[in-house]
Amino acid sequence: MLVGGRDELQAQDIIEIHQLIALYGHAIDADDQSLVPLVFASDGVFDSSAMGGPVIEGVEALTAFYAASKPHLPPSHNTTNVYVYEQDGETRVRSKWFMVNRRDNTVALGDYDDLVVRTDDGWRLRHRMVKVRHPKPA
């Protein structure tokens, strides 16, 4: 809805964005990657460079990355503390994540900083930046 000369997020948008953020974990943890296109925009980016990981661009590359990484990924992706806000005309989401490392059963904690966009098919992640809080990267 256009309010005060610009688009304002409505409660329904926030609910849909929360659903999108929740779907990410289910999409990544699923046996197949059929849900990934419901999470990322066609030009979506997953950036884990802050924790020494790759930057993956495009939904096809993301789908292939998650499929190939399945044996090494944490057994469950969990997201909490989802906060949706607007900044500089863009819709952003900040949330927290935690995971268990399969190799040594340690726990890692961090933040997701997301840019989300409304597409013809609904809200999608355009850019996800992964940051680590614990353990601190070397």
N, C-alpha and C positions, 0 to 999 in steps of 0.2 A: 504494500500500500504506500502511495506517495504521500508523505507528511512533511510539511515544512520545506518543500522543494527537493526532498531526497527520499529514497526508499528507507523505510524503517523496518526493523525486524519485528515481526508479529509473534505472538505466543506459539502459533502453529509452526512457524519457521524454527523456533528454538526447540520445540518437541521433535521435529523432523531431523534437526542437526544432532540432537542427543541420540536419536535412533541410529543415525549414520555412524556416529562415534562408537556406539555399542556394537554395531554390525561389523566393524573392522575386526575385532577380536574373533568373532565367529567365522568371518571370511578367511582369516589367516589360519585358524585352527582346523578348518574343515578338511576332510580327506581329499577333496578336489578344490580347485580354485574358481569355481563357477560364480562365486559371490563377489570376487574382486572387482568386476566391472560395476557392481552396485555400490561400491565404496569410493573408487577413484574416478576422477574425470578422465576423459580420453588422453589428455595431456598431463595427467597427474604425476607428481614427483614424490618419492619417498627418499628422504635425505637422512642417513644415519652417519654422516661423516664426522659429526662431533663425538661419536663413540668409536671411531675407527672403521666404520662400515661403509658400504657403497652409497652412491646416489643413483637411484633407478628412475628413469623417465619413461612415461607412456604406459597406458594400461596393459598393453600386450607384454611389454618387458616386465612389468610388475607381476603379472600373472605367471610368467615363466620363472621369475626370480623366486616367488613364494613356493612354486611347485618344486623347483630344484633344491631349495633350502629346507624343505620339510624335515629331513632327518636331524638337522642341526638347530632348528628353531626351538624356542621354549615350548613346553607341552601345552601352555595356556597363556593367552594374551589377555590381560586385565587392565581396564581403564577406570579411573575414579576422578572425582572432583572436576567434572566437566563445566567449563565456564565459557559461554558464548557472548561475544561482544563485537561491536563495530569499531574499526579504526581506519582512518584515512579513506573512507568510502568502501572498505572491504569487510567481509565477515570473517572473523577469526574465532578460533577455539583454543583454549588452553586447558589441558588436562594432565593428569598424573598417570603413570603406568608402573606396574611392578611385574617381575617375572622370576622364575626359578631357572637357573642354569642346569641343563641336563647333565653336563659333564661332572660338576662337583657339588650340585645341590645348593649353591650359594644363591642369595637373593640380590637382584638388582632393582633399583628404583630410578625413576626419571620423569621427565616432562615431555609431552607432545605439544608443539606449537604448530597449529594448523591454519591454513587458508582454505576456506570452503567456498564453493560457488553453487549457485542454483542453475541447474541445467534443465533442458526439456524433460529429462527423466527424473528430476528431483535433485536434492542436494548431494554434492560429491566433494571429496577431498581434491583440491588442486595441488596443495603442497603440504607435506607433513615433515616437520623437522623433529628428530629424536634427540633428546638431551639426557645425559646421565647425571643423576645426583649421587648415587651410591652403587657400587664403589666408585670413587673418583677415577676417571681415566688417567692413565700414565701420561 
